[in-house]
Amino acid sequence: MAFAWKASGLTYNRYLAVAARVVRRSLKEDKRLQAERRGESEIRIAKWQNGKQGENKNLDEVNMSAMAEHAGQQSQ
């Protein structure tokens, strides 16, 4: 039997990010604010093709756009 996150087309990292966000949003206000600050990241990624670095992008923005694209594909 496959894992639900795998069957839905998510990567394990994306699944963990979604789960962490759900847990942070379920906390009471004071604890939620502290947890949300810990969840922020300043990681930037770049895709390499043919030995050349592509455009630097914020990891959070890339994840959000990929999740939105995936949700759009599922609704079709």
mmJSON file of the N, C-alpha and C atoms, coordinates in Angstrom:
{"data_MODEL":{"atom_site":{
"group_PDB":["ATOM","ATOM","ATOM","ATOM","ATOM","ATOM","ATOM","ATOM","ATOM","ATOM","ATOM","ATOM","ATOM","ATOM","ATOM","ATOM","ATOM","ATOM","ATOM","ATOM","ATOM","ATOM","ATOM","ATOM","ATOM","ATOM","ATOM","ATOM","ATOM","ATOM","ATOM","ATOM","ATOM","ATOM","ATOM","ATOM","ATOM","ATOM","ATOM","ATOM","ATOM","ATOM","ATOM","ATOM","ATOM","ATOM","ATOM","ATOM","ATOM","ATOM","ATOM","ATOM","ATOM","ATOM","ATOM","ATOM","ATOM","ATOM","ATOM","ATOM","ATOM","ATOM","ATOM","ATOM","ATOM","ATOM","ATOM","ATOM","ATOM","ATOM","ATOM","ATOM","ATOM","ATOM","ATOM","ATOM","ATOM","ATOM","ATOM","ATOM","ATOM","ATOM","ATOM","ATOM","ATOM","ATOM","ATOM","ATOM","ATOM","ATOM","ATOM","ATOM","ATOM","ATOM","ATOM","ATOM","ATOM","ATOM","ATOM","ATOM","ATOM","ATOM","ATOM","ATOM","ATOM","ATOM","ATOM","ATOM","ATOM","ATOM","ATOM","ATOM","ATOM","ATOM","ATOM","ATOM","ATOM","ATOM","ATOM","ATOM","ATOM","ATOM","ATOM","ATOM","ATOM","ATOM","ATOM","ATOM","ATOM","ATOM","ATOM","ATOM","ATOM","ATOM","ATOM","ATOM","ATOM","ATOM","ATOM","ATOM","ATOM","ATOM","ATOM","ATOM","ATOM","ATOM","ATOM","ATOM","ATOM","ATOM","ATOM","ATOM","ATOM","ATOM","ATOM","ATOM","ATOM","ATOM","ATOM","ATOM","ATOM","ATOM","ATOM","ATOM","ATOM","ATOM","ATOM","ATOM","ATOM","ATOM","ATOM","ATOM","ATOM","ATOM","ATOM","ATOM","ATOM","ATOM","ATOM","ATOM","ATOM","ATOM","ATOM","ATOM","ATOM","ATOM","ATOM","ATOM","ATOM","ATOM","ATOM","ATOM","ATOM","ATOM","ATOM","ATOM","ATOM","ATOM","ATOM","ATOM","ATOM","ATOM","ATOM","ATOM","ATOM","ATOM","ATOM","ATOM","ATOM","ATOM","ATOM","ATOM","ATOM","ATOM","ATOM","ATOM","ATOM","ATOM","ATOM","ATOM","ATOM","ATOM","ATOM","ATOM","ATOM","ATOM","ATOM","ATOM"],
"id":[1,2,3,4,5,6,7,8,9,10,11,12,13,14,15,16,17,18,19,20,21,22,23,24,25,26,27,28,29,30,31,32,33,34,35,36,37,38,39,40,41,42,43,44,45,46,47,48,49,50,51,52,53,54,55,56,57,58,59,60,61,62,63,64,65,66,67,68,69,70,71,72,73,74,75,76,77,78,79,80,81,82,83,84,85,86,87,88,89,90,91,92,93,94,95,96,97,98,99,100,101,102,103,104,105,106,107,108,109,110,111,112,113,114,115,116,117,118,119,120,121,122,123,124,125,126,127,128,129,130,131,132,133,134,135,136,137,138,139,140,141,142,143,144,145,146,147,148,149,150,151,152,153,154,155,156,157,158,159,160,161,162,163,164,165,166,167,168,169,170,171,172,173,174,175,176,177,178,179,180,181,182,183,184,185,186,187,188,189,190,191,192,193,194,195,196,197,198,199,200,201,202,203,204,205,206,207,208,209,210,211,212,213,214,215,216,217,218,219,220,221,222,223,224,225,226,227,228],
"type_symbol":["N","C","C","N","C","C","N","C","C","N","C","C","N","C","C","N","C","C","N","C","C","N","C","C","N","C","C","N","C","C","N","C","C","N","C","C","N","C","C","N","C","C","N","C","C","N","C","C","N","C","C","N","C","C","N","C","C","N","C","C","N","C","C","N","C","C","N","C","C","N","C","C","N","C","C","N","C","C","N","C","C","N","C","C","N","C","C","N","C","C","N","C","C","N","C","C","N","C","C","N","C","C","N","C","C","N","C","C","N","C","C","N","C","C","N","C","C","N","C","C","N","C","C","N","C","C","N","C","C","N","C","C","N","C","C","N","C","C","N","C","C","N","C","C","N","C","C","N","C","C","N","C","C","N","C","C","N","C","C","N","C","C","N","C","C","N","C","C","N","C","C","N","C","C","N","C","C","N","C","C","N","C","C","N","C","C","N","C","C","N","C","C","N","C","C","N","C","C","N","C","C","N","C","C","N","C","C","N","C","C","N","C","C","N","C","C","N","C","C","N","C","C","N","C","C","N","C","C"],
"label_atom_id":["N","CA","C","N","CA","C","N","CA","C","N","CA","C","N","CA","C","N","CA","C","N","CA","C","N","CA","C","N","CA","C","N","CA","C","N","CA","C","N","CA","C","N","CA","C","N","CA","C","N","CA","C","N","CA","C","N","CA","C","N","CA","C","N","CA","C","N","CA","C","N","CA","C","N","CA","C","N","CA","C","N","CA","C","N","CA","C","N","CA","C","N","CA","C","N","CA","C","N","CA","C","N","CA","C","N","CA","C","N","CA","C","N","CA","C","N","CA","C","N","CA","C","N","CA","C","N","CA","C","N","CA","C","N","CA","C","N","CA","C","N","CA","C","N","CA","C","N","CA","C","N","CA","C","N","CA","C","N","CA","C","N","CA","C","N","CA","C","N","CA","C","N","CA","C","N","CA","C","N","CA","C","N","CA","C","N","CA","C","N","CA","C","N","CA","C","N","CA","C","N","CA","C","N","CA","C","N","CA","C","N","CA","C","N","CA","C","N","CA","C","N","CA","C","N","CA","C","N","CA","C","N","CA","C","N","CA","C","N","CA","C","N","CA","C","N","CA","C","N","CA","C","N","CA","C","N","CA","C","N","CA","C","N","CA","C"],
"label_alt_id":[null,null,null,null,null,null,null,null,null,null,null,null,null,null,null,null,null,null,null,null,null,null,null,null,null,null,null,null,null,null,null,null,null,null,null,null,null,null,null,null,null,null,null,null,null,null,null,null,null,null,null,null,null,null,null,null,null,null,null,null,null,null,null,null,null,null,null,null,null,null,null,null,null,null,null,null,null,null,null,null,null,null,null,null,null,null,null,null,null,null,null,null,null,null,null,null,null,null,null,null,null,null,null,null,null,null,null,null,null,null,null,null,null,null,null,null,null,null,null,null,null,null,null,null,null,null,null,null,null,null,null,null,null,null,null,null,null,null,null,null,null,null,null,null,null,null,null,null,null,null,null,null,null,null,null,null,null,null,null,null,null,null,null,null,null,null,null,null,null,null,null,null,null,null,null,null,null,null,null,null,null,null,null,null,null,null,null,null,null,null,null,null,null,null,null,null,null,null,null,null,null,null,null,null,null,null,null,null,null,null,null,null,null,null,null,null,null,null,null,null,null,null,null,null,null,null,null,null],
"label_comp_id":["MET","MET","MET","ALA","ALA","ALA","PHE","PHE","PHE","ALA","ALA","ALA","TRP","TRP","TRP","LYS","LYS","LYS","ALA","ALA","ALA","SER","SER","SER","GLY","GLY","GLY","LEU","LEU","LEU","THR","THR","THR","TYR","TYR","TYR","ASN","ASN","ASN","ARG","ARG","ARG","TYR","TYR","TYR","LEU","LEU","LEU","ALA","ALA","ALA","VAL","VAL","VAL","ALA","ALA","ALA","ALA","ALA","ALA","ARG","ARG","ARG","VAL","VAL","VAL","VAL","VAL","VAL","ARG","ARG","ARG","ARG","ARG","ARG","SER","SER","SER","LEU","LEU","LEU","LYS","LYS","LYS","GLU","GLU","GLU","ASP","ASP","ASP","LYS","LYS","LYS","ARG","ARG","ARG","LEU","LEU","LEU","GLN","GLN","GLN","ALA","ALA","ALA","GLU","GLU","GLU","ARG","ARG","ARG","ARG","ARG","ARG","GLY","GLY","GLY","GLU","GLU","GLU","SER","SER","SER","GLU","GLU","GLU","ILE","ILE","ILE","ARG","ARG","ARG","ILE","ILE","ILE","ALA","ALA","ALA","LYS","LYS","LYS","TRP","TRP","TRP","GLN","GLN","GLN","ASN","ASN","ASN","GLY","GLY","GLY","LYS","LYS","LYS","GLN","GLN","GLN","GLY","GLY","GLY","GLU","GLU","GLU","ASN","ASN","ASN","LYS","LYS","LYS","ASN","ASN","ASN","LEU","LEU","LEU","ASP","ASP","ASP","GLU","GLU","GLU","VAL","VAL","VAL","ASN","ASN","ASN","MET","MET","MET","SER","SER","SER","ALA","ALA","ALA","MET","MET","MET","ALA","ALA","ALA","GLU","GLU","GLU","HIS","HIS","HIS","ALA","ALA","ALA","GLY","GLY","GLY","GLN","GLN","GLN","GLN","GLN","GLN","SER","SER","SER","GLN","GLN","GLN"],
"label_asym_id":["A","A","A","A","A","A","A","A","A","A","A","A","A","A","A","A","A","A","A","A","A","A","A","A","A","A","A","A","A","A","A","A","A","A","A","A","A","A","A","A","A","A","A","A","A","A","A","A","A","A","A","A","A","A","A","A","A","A","A","A","A","A","A","A","A","A","A","A","A","A","A","A","A","A","A","A","A","A","A","A","A","A","A","A","A","A","A","A","A","A","A","A","A","A","A","A","A","A","A","A","A","A","A","A","A","A","A","A","A","A","A","A","A","A","A","A","A","A","A","A","A","A","A","A","A","A","A","A","A","A","A","A","A","A","A","A","A","A","A","A","A","A","A","A","A","A","A","A","A","A","A","A","A","A","A","A","A","A","A","A","A","A","A","A","A","A","A","A","A","A","A","A","A","A","A","A","A","A","A","A","A","A","A","A","A","A","A","A","A","A","A","A","A","A","A","A","A","A","A","A","A","A","A","A","A","A","A","A","A","A","A","A","A","A","A","A","A","A","A","A","A","A","A","A","A","A","A","A"],
"label_entity_id":["1","1","1","1","1","1","1","1","1","1","1","1","1","1","1","1","1","1","1","1","1","1","1","1","1","1","1","1","1","1","1","1","1","1","1","1","1","1","1","1","1","1","1","1","1","1","1","1","1","1","1","1","1","1","1","1","1","1","1","1","1","1","1","1","1","1","1","1","1","1","1","1","1","1","1","1","1","1","1","1","1","1","1","1","1","1","1","1","1","1","1","1","1","1","1","1","1","1","1","1","1","1","1","1","1","1","1","1","1","1","1","1","1","1","1","1","1","1","1","1","1","1","1","1","1","1","1","1","1","1","1","1","1","1","1","1","1","1","1","1","1","1","1","1","1","1","1","1","1","1","1","1","1","1","1","1","1","1","1","1","1","1","1","1","1","1","1","1","1","1","1","1","1","1","1","1","1","1","1","1","1","1","1","1","1","1","1","1","1","1","1","1","1","1","1","1","1","1","1","1","1","1","1","1","1","1","1","1","1","1","1","1","1","1","1","1","1","1","1","1","1","1","1","1","1","1","1","1"],
"label_seq_id":[1,1,1,2,2,2,3,3,3,4,4,4,5,5,5,6,6,6,7,7,7,8,8,8,9,9,9,10,10,10,11,11,11,12,12,12,13,13,13,14,14,14,15,15,15,16,16,16,17,17,17,18,18,18,19,19,19,20,20,20,21,21,21,22,22,22,23,23,23,24,24,24,25,25,25,26,26,26,27,27,27,28,28,28,29,29,29,30,30,30,31,31,31,32,32,32,33,33,33,34,34,34,35,35,35,36,36,36,37,37,37,38,38,38,39,39,39,40,40,40,41,41,41,42,42,42,43,43,43,44,44,44,45,45,45,46,46,46,47,47,47,48,48,48,49,49,49,50,50,50,51,51,51,52,52,52,53,53,53,54,54,54,55,55,55,56,56,56,57,57,57,58,58,58,59,59,59,60,60,60,61,61,61,62,62,62,63,63,63,64,64,64,65,65,65,66,66,66,67,67,67,68,68,68,69,69,69,70,70,70,71,71,71,72,72,72,73,73,73,74,74,74,75,75,75,76,76,76],
"pdbx_PDB_ins_code":[null,null,null,null,null,null,null,null,null,null,null,null,null,null,null,null,null,null,null,null,null,null,null,null,null,null,null,null,null,null,null,null,null,null,null,null,null,null,null,null,null,null,null,null,null,null,null,null,null,null,null,null,null,null,null,null,null,null,null,null,null,null,null,null,null,null,null,null,null,null,null,null,null,null,null,null,null,null,null,null,null,null,null,null,null,null,null,null,null,null,null,null,null,null,null,null,null,null,null,null,null,null,null,null,null,null,null,null,null,null,null,null,null,null,null,null,null,null,null,null,null,null,null,null,null,null,null,null,null,null,null,null,null,null,null,null,null,null,null,null,null,null,null,null,null,null,null,null,null,null,null,null,null,null,null,null,null,null,null,null,null,null,null,null,null,null,null,null,null,null,null,null,null,null,null,null,null,null,null,null,null,null,null,null,null,null,null,null,null,null,null,null,null,null,null,null,null,null,null,null,null,null,null,null,null,null,null,null,null,null,null,null,null,null,null,null,null,null,null,null,null,null,null,null,null,null,null,null],
"Cartn_x":[0.841,0.0,0.89,0.595,1.389,0.953,1.873,1.548,0.606,-0.254,-1.233,-0.546,0.534,1.22,1.861,2.338,2.977,1.927,0.803,-0.273,-0.865,-0.82,-1.371,-0.372,0.851,1.836,2.729,2.719,3.58,4.933,5.958,7.246,7.201,8.113,8.122,8.396,9.309,9.616,8.396,7.674,6.485,5.407,5.271,4.334,4.675,5.951,6.371,6.093,6.31,6.052,4.575,3.719,2.271,1.86,2.361,2.022,2.492,3.691,4.214,3.363,2.938,2.109,0.754,0.182,-1.1,-0.955,0.117,0.338,0.537,1.35,1.576,0.278,-0.565,-1.821,-2.83,-2.664,-3.607,-3.254,-2.094,-1.663,-2.39,-2.379,-2.932,-2.073,-2.637,-2.039,-0.579,-0.262,1.104,2.104,1.76,2.644,2.716,1.61,1.566,2.536,2.574,3.478,4.939,5.277,6.649,6.991,6.058,6.302,6.386,5.573,5.61,6.94,7.495,8.799,9.888,9.791,10.766,10.605,9.39,9.119,9.537,9.904,10.32,11.724,11.962,13.292,13.735,15.013,15.601,16.416,16.007,16.749,16.412,17.441,17.256,17.81,17.133,17.569,17.746,18.51,18.7,18.766,18.123,18.153,19.33,20.107,21.269,20.933,21.276,21.096,22.321,22.847,24.016,25.185,25.376,26.499,26.344,25.151,24.929,23.814,24.053,23.092,21.944,20.724,19.546,19.28,18.103,17.716,17.568,18.071,17.89,16.454,15.842,14.461,14.352,13.404,13.135,12.444,12.922,12.381,10.907,10.501,9.099,8.191,8.618,7.817,7.714,8.807,8.801,7.854,7.893,7.009,5.545,5.245,3.855,3.337,4.137,3.688,3.532,4.413,4.3,3.056,2.743,1.531,0.281,0.281,-0.867,-1.031,0.068,0.016,-0.497,-0.029,-0.472,-1.961,-2.428,-3.856,-4.691,-4.201,-4.906,-4.992,-3.942,-3.95,-4.922,-5.052,-5.955,-7.41,-7.717,-9.102,-9.604,-8.688,-9.094,-9.511],
"Cartn_y":[-1.179,0.0,1.248,2.162,3.393,4.402,5.276,6.356,7.334,7.967,8.902,10.085,10.595,11.741,11.366,10.136,9.689,9.454,8.886,8.624,9.919,10.999,12.273,13.078,12.565,13.225,14.213,14.222,15.134,14.485,15.317,14.808,14.758,14.024,13.915,15.264,16.046,17.373,18.284,18.263,19.102,18.643,17.323,16.774,17.263,17.241,17.719,19.203,19.986,21.426,21.702,20.966,21.142,20.723,19.596,19.115,20.098,20.639,21.597,22.858,23.317,24.527,24.291,23.115,22.8,22.788,22.191,22.149,23.555,24.381,25.749,26.555,26.378,27.142,26.672,25.465,24.954,25.366,25.978,26.384,27.644,27.854,29.099,30.273,31.46,32.659,32.892,32.887,33.202,32.153,30.892,29.809,29.765,30.083,30.073,31.09,32.295,33.332,32.91,32.293,31.815,30.72,29.794,28.682,29.165,30.144,30.651,31.341,32.026,32.665,31.617,30.5,29.424,28.767,28.782,28.133,28.936,30.204,31.037,30.634,30.738,30.411,31.443,31.573,32.505,31.735,30.515,29.661,30.029,30.126,30.417,29.24,28.901,27.785,28.256,27.495,27.772,26.439,26.37,25.169,25.274,24.214,24.187,23.362,23.901,23.171,23.397,22.307,22.374,23.125,22.931,23.541,25.016,25.568,26.992,27.152,28.064,28.319,29.163,28.748,29.517,30.617,31.177,32.286,31.818,32.62,32.334,32.634,31.695,31.871,31.519,32.149,31.862,30.51,29.632,28.279,28.283,29.164,29.216,29.578,30.525,30.929,29.794,29.076,27.944,26.861,26.563,25.549,25.951,27.212,27.675,27.604,28.009,27.97,26.529,25.634,24.227,23.589,23.942,23.399,23.917,25.195,25.754,25.1,24.871,24.209,22.781,22.085,20.712,20.664,21.602,21.661,21.933,22.798,23.102,21.884,21.058,19.867,18.834,18.746,17.777,18.146,19.421,19.85,19.641,19.398,19.219,17.815],
"Cartn_z":[0.0,0.0,0.0,-0.875,-0.991,0.07,0.424,1.346,0.658,1.436,0.868,0.198,0.797,0.203,-1.118,-1.207,-2.441,-3.529,-3.139,-4.093,-4.647,-3.844,-4.312,-5.139,-5.305,-6.154,-5.431,-4.105,-3.348,-3.092,-2.996,-2.54,-1.014,-0.428,1.028,1.678,1.093,1.65,1.598,0.5,0.382,1.377,1.537,2.512,3.923,4.276,5.597,5.765,4.716,4.792,5.022,4.338,4.516,5.92,6.381,7.725,8.797,8.643,9.626,9.646,8.466,8.388,9.077,8.881,9.52,11.035,11.525,12.978,13.523,12.834,13.314,13.353,12.363,12.311,13.354,13.878,14.867,16.3,16.489,17.827,18.286,19.607,20.148,19.692,19.75,19.15,19.549,20.835,21.262,20.789,20.914,20.471,18.943,18.277,16.822,16.235,16.814,16.317,16.446,17.573,17.766,16.761,16.566,15.644,14.198,13.814,12.448,12.153,13.132,12.933,12.703,13.411,13.219,11.86,11.312,10.039,8.827,9.006,7.88,7.432,6.143,5.645,4.617,4.491,3.533,2.499,2.23,1.311,-0.13,-0.935,-2.358,-3.147,-4.23,-5.061,-6.501,-7.247,-8.677,-9.408,-10.54,-11.357,-12.331,-12.419,-13.303,-14.534,-15.714,-16.956,-17.833,-18.373,-19.251,-18.614,-17.322,-16.624,-16.321,-16.525,-16.25,-15.225,-14.293,-13.236,-13.757,-13.404,-13.77,-12.755,-12.834,-11.954,-10.506,-9.547,-8.129,-7.737,-7.002,-6.562,-5.093,-4.414,-3.02,-2.928,-2.062,-1.943,-1.558,-0.649,-0.238,-1.407,-2.227,-3.384,-4.396,-4.608,-5.539,-5.041,-3.738,-3.17,-3.295,-3.001,-3.081,-4.52,-5.486,-6.878,-7.357,-6.912,-7.291,-6.688,-5.438,-4.805,-5.503,-5.885,-6.589,-7.957,-8.639,-9.943,-9.805,-8.783,-8.544,-8.214,-7.411,-7.069,-8.31,-9.194,-10.438,-11.345,-11.369,-12.193,-11.652,-10.338,-9.729,-9.971,-10.047,-10.216,-11.648,-12.577,-13.978,-14.269],
"occupancy":[1.0,1.0,1.0,1.0,1.0,1.0,1.0,1.0,1.0,1.0,1.0,1.0,1.0,1.0,1.0,1.0,1.0,1.0,1.0,1.0,1.0,1.0,1.0,1.0,1.0,1.0,1.0,1.0,1.0,1.0,1.0,1.0,1.0,1.0,1.0,1.0,1.0,1.0,1.0,1.0,1.0,1.0,1.0,1.0,1.0,1.0,1.0,1.0,1.0,1.0,1.0,1.0,1.0,1.0,1.0,1.0,1.0,1.0,1.0,1.0,1.0,1.0,1.0,1.0,1.0,1.0,1.0,1.0,1.0,1.0,1.0,1.0,1.0,1.0,1.0,1.0,1.0,1.0,1.0,1.0,1.0,1.0,1.0,1.0,1.0,1.0,1.0,1.0,1.0,1.0,1.0,1.0,1.0,1.0,1.0,1.0,1.0,1.0,1.0,1.0,1.0,1.0,1.0,1.0,1.0,1.0,1.0,1.0,1.0,1.0,1.0,1.0,1.0,1.0,1.0,1.0,1.0,1.0,1.0,1.0,1.0,1.0,1.0,1.0,1.0,1.0,1.0,1.0,1.0,1.0,1.0,1.0,1.0,1.0,1.0,1.0,1.0,1.0,1.0,1.0,1.0,1.0,1.0,1.0,1.0,1.0,1.0,1.0,1.0,1.0,1.0,1.0,1.0,1.0,1.0,1.0,1.0,1.0,1.0,1.0,1.0,1.0,1.0,1.0,1.0,1.0,1.0,1.0,1.0,1.0,1.0,1.0,1.0,1.0,1.0,1.0,1.0,1.0,1.0,1.0,1.0,1.0,1.0,1.0,1.0,1.0,1.0,1.0,1.0,1.0,1.0,1.0,1.0,1.0,1.0,1.0,1.0,1.0,1.0,1.0,1.0,1.0,1.0,1.0,1.0,1.0,1.0,1.0,1.0,1.0,1.0,1.0,1.0,1.0,1.0,1.0,1.0,1.0,1.0,1.0,1.0,1.0,1.0,1.0,1.0,1.0,1.0,1.0],
"B_iso_or_equiv":[0.0,0.0,0.0,0.0,0.0,0.0,0.0,0.0,0.0,0.0,0.0,0.0,0.0,0.0,0.0,0.0,0.0,0.0,0.0,0.0,0.0,0.0,0.0,0.0,0.0,0.0,0.0,0.0,0.0,0.0,0.0,0.0,0.0,0.0,0.0,0.0,0.0,0.0,0.0,0.0,0.0,0.0,0.0,0.0,0.0,0.0,0.0,0.0,0.0,0.0,0.0,0.0,0.0,0.0,0.0,0.0,0.0,0.0,0.0,0.0,0.0,0.0,0.0,0.0,0.0,0.0,0.0,0.0,0.0,0.0,0.0,0.0,0.0,0.0,0.0,0.0,0.0,0.0,0.0,0.0,0.0,0.0,0.0,0.0,0.0,0.0,0.0,0.0,0.0,0.0,0.0,0.0,0.0,0.0,0.0,0.0,0.0,0.0,0.0,0.0,0.0,0.0,0.0,0.0,0.0,0.0,0.0,0.0,0.0,0.0,0.0,0.0,0.0,0.0,0.0,0.0,0.0,0.0,0.0,0.0,0.0,0.0,0.0,0.0,0.0,0.0,0.0,0.0,0.0,0.0,0.0,0.0,0.0,0.0,0.0,0.0,0.0,0.0,0.0,0.0,0.0,0.0,0.0,0.0,0.0,0.0,0.0,0.0,0.0,0.0,0.0,0.0,0.0,0.0,0.0,0.0,0.0,0.0,0.0,0.0,0.0,0.0,0.0,0.0,0.0,0.0,0.0,0.0,0.0,0.0,0.0,0.0,0.0,0.0,0.0,0.0,0.0,0.0,0.0,0.0,0.0,0.0,0.0,0.0,0.0,0.0,0.0,0.0,0.0,0.0,0.0,0.0,0.0,0.0,0.0,0.0,0.0,0.0,0.0,0.0,0.0,0.0,0.0,0.0,0.0,0.0,0.0,0.0,0.0,0.0,0.0,0.0,0.0,0.0,0.0,0.0,0.0,0.0,0.0,0.0,0.0,0.0,0.0,0.0,0.0,0.0,0.0,0.0],
"pdbx_formal_charge":[null,null,null,null,null,null,null,null,null,null,null,null,null,null,null,null,null,null,null,null,null,null,null,null,null,null,null,null,null,null,null,null,null,null,null,null,null,null,null,null,null,null,null,null,null,null,null,null,null,null,null,null,null,null,null,null,null,null,null,null,null,null,null,null,null,null,null,null,null,null,null,null,null,null,null,null,null,null,null,null,null,null,null,null,null,null,null,null,null,null,null,null,null,null,null,null,null,null,null,null,null,null,null,null,null,null,null,null,null,null,null,null,null,null,null,null,null,null,null,null,null,null,null,null,null,null,null,null,null,null,null,null,null,null,null,null,null,null,null,null,null,null,null,null,null,null,null,null,null,null,null,null,null,null,null,null,null,null,null,null,null,null,null,null,null,null,null,null,null,null,null,null,null,null,null,null,null,null,null,null,null,null,null,null,null,null,null,null,null,null,null,null,null,null,null,null,null,null,null,null,null,null,null,null,null,null,null,null,null,null,null,null,null,null,null,null,null,null,null,null,null,null,null,null,null,null,null,null],
"auth_seq_id":[1,1,1,2,2,2,3,3,3,4,4,4,5,5,5,6,6,6,7,7,7,8,8,8,9,9,9,10,10,10,11,11,11,12,12,12,13,13,13,14,14,14,15,15,15,16,16,16,17,17,17,18,18,18,19,19,19,20,20,20,21,21,21,22,22,22,23,23,23,24,24,24,25,25,25,26,26,26,27,27,27,28,28,28,29,29,29,30,30,30,31,31,31,32,32,32,33,33,33,34,34,34,35,35,35,36,36,36,37,37,37,38,38,38,39,39,39,40,40,40,41,41,41,42,42,42,43,43,43,44,44,44,45,45,45,46,46,46,47,47,47,48,48,48,49,49,49,50,50,50,51,51,51,52,52,52,53,53,53,54,54,54,55,55,55,56,56,56,57,57,57,58,58,58,59,59,59,60,60,60,61,61,61,62,62,62,63,63,63,64,64,64,65,65,65,66,66,66,67,67,67,68,68,68,69,69,69,70,70,70,71,71,71,72,72,72,73,73,73,74,74,74,75,75,75,76,76,76],
"auth_comp_id":["MET","MET","MET","ALA","ALA","ALA","PHE","PHE","PHE","ALA","ALA","ALA","TRP","TRP","TRP","LYS","LYS","LYS","ALA","ALA","ALA","SER","SER","SER","GLY","GLY","GLY","LEU","LEU","LEU","THR","THR","THR","TYR","TYR","TYR","ASN","ASN","ASN","ARG","ARG","ARG","TYR","TYR","TYR","LEU","LEU","LEU","ALA","ALA","ALA","VAL","VAL","VAL","ALA","ALA","ALA","ALA","ALA","ALA","ARG","ARG","ARG","VAL","VAL","VAL","VAL","VAL","VAL","ARG","ARG","ARG","ARG","ARG","ARG","SER","SER","SER","LEU","LEU","LEU","LYS","LYS","LYS","GLU","GLU","GLU","ASP","ASP","ASP","LYS","LYS","LYS","ARG","ARG","ARG","LEU","LEU","LEU","GLN","GLN","GLN","ALA","ALA","ALA","GLU","GLU","GLU","ARG","ARG","ARG","ARG","ARG","ARG","GLY","GLY","GLY","GLU","GLU","GLU","SER","SER","SER","GLU","GLU","GLU","ILE","ILE","ILE","ARG","ARG","ARG","ILE","ILE","ILE","ALA","ALA","ALA","LYS","LYS","LYS","TRP","TRP","TRP","GLN","GLN","GLN","ASN","ASN","ASN","GLY","GLY","GLY","LYS","LYS","LYS","GLN","GLN","GLN","GLY","GLY","GLY","GLU","GLU","GLU","ASN","ASN","ASN","LYS","LYS","LYS","ASN","ASN","ASN","LEU","LEU","LEU","ASP","ASP","ASP","GLU","GLU","GLU","VAL","VAL","VAL","ASN","ASN","ASN","MET","MET","MET","SER","SER","SER","ALA","ALA","ALA","MET","MET","MET","ALA","ALA","ALA","GLU","GLU","GLU","HIS","HIS","HIS","ALA","ALA","ALA","GLY","GLY","GLY","GLN","GLN","GLN","GLN","GLN","GLN","SER","SER","SER","GLN","GLN","GLN"],
"auth_asym_id":["A","A","A","A","A","A","A","A","A","A","A","A","A","A","A","A","A","A","A","A","A","A","A","A","A","A","A","A","A","A","A","A","A","A","A","A","A","A","A","A","A","A","A","A","A","A","A","A","A","A","A","A","A","A","A","A","A","A","A","A","A","A","A","A","A","A","A","A","A","A","A","A","A","A","A","A","A","A","A","A","A","A","A","A","A","A","A","A","A","A","A","A","A","A","A","A","A","A","A","A","A","A","A","A","A","A","A","A","A","A","A","A","A","A","A","A","A","A","A","A","A","A","A","A","A","A","A","A","A","A","A","A","A","A","A","A","A","A","A","A","A","A","A","A","A","A","A","A","A","A","A","A","A","A","A","A","A","A","A","A","A","A","A","A","A","A","A","A","A","A","A","A","A","A","A","A","A","A","A","A","A","A","A","A","A","A","A","A","A","A","A","A","A","A","A","A","A","A","A","A","A","A","A","A","A","A","A","A","A","A","A","A","A","A","A","A","A","A","A","A","A","A","A","A","A","A","A","A"],
"auth_atom_id":["N","CA","C","N","CA","C","N","CA","C","N","CA","C","N","CA","C","N","CA","C","N","CA","C","N","CA","C","N","CA","C","N","CA","C","N","CA","C","N","CA","C","N","CA","C","N","CA","C","N","CA","C","N","CA","C","N","CA","C","N","CA","C","N","CA","C","N","CA","C","N","CA","C","N","CA","C","N","CA","C","N","CA","C","N","CA","C","N","CA","C","N","CA","C","N","CA","C","N","CA","C","N","CA","C","N","CA","C","N","CA","C","N","CA","C","N","CA","C","N","CA","C","N","CA","C","N","CA","C","N","CA","C","N","CA","C","N","CA","C","N","CA","C","N","CA","C","N","CA","C","N","CA","C","N","CA","C","N","CA","C","N","CA","C","N","CA","C","N","CA","C","N","CA","C","N","CA","C","N","CA","C","N","CA","C","N","CA","C","N","CA","C","N","CA","C","N","CA","C","N","CA","C","N","CA","C","N","CA","C","N","CA","C","N","CA","C","N","CA","C","N","CA","C","N","CA","C","N","CA","C","N","CA","C","N","CA","C","N","CA","C","N","CA","C","N","CA","C","N","CA","C","N","CA","C","N","CA","C","N","CA","C","N","CA","C"],
"pdbx_PDB_model_num":[1,1,1,1,1,1,1,1,1,1,1,1,1,1,1,1,1,1,1,1,1,1,1,1,1,1,1,1,1,1,1,1,1,1,1,1,1,1,1,1,1,1,1,1,1,1,1,1,1,1,1,1,1,1,1,1,1,1,1,1,1,1,1,1,1,1,1,1,1,1,1,1,1,1,1,1,1,1,1,1,1,1,1,1,1,1,1,1,1,1,1,1,1,1,1,1,1,1,1,1,1,1,1,1,1,1,1,1,1,1,1,1,1,1,1,1,1,1,1,1,1,1,1,1,1,1,1,1,1,1,1,1,1,1,1,1,1,1,1,1,1,1,1,1,1,1,1,1,1,1,1,1,1,1,1,1,1,1,1,1,1,1,1,1,1,1,1,1,1,1,1,1,1,1,1,1,1,1,1,1,1,1,1,1,1,1,1,1,1,1,1,1,1,1,1,1,1,1,1,1,1,1,1,1,1,1,1,1,1,1,1,1,1,1,1,1,1,1,1,1,1,1,1,1,1,1,1,1]
}}}
